[in-house]
Amino acid sequence: MGLIILMEAMRNIRKEITTPYAMFLDNDSNVTEGWLPPLLEVIESDETIAIVNPLTLKSRC
């Protein structure tokens, strides 16, 4: 069983998405409270925006 690359995974699932938005997170992603509303605000501000991406902060671990 081989690993699937992220872009291939997105292409495979794209036809199954029935919601206005889809979020792809890596298995090691950490999100904090309130992380999603600012992204939705940006994407809803302009119909020509297709992708938004959060800022990645350096880990303090």
Order of alpha helices (4+ residues) and beta strands (2+ residues): alpha-alpha
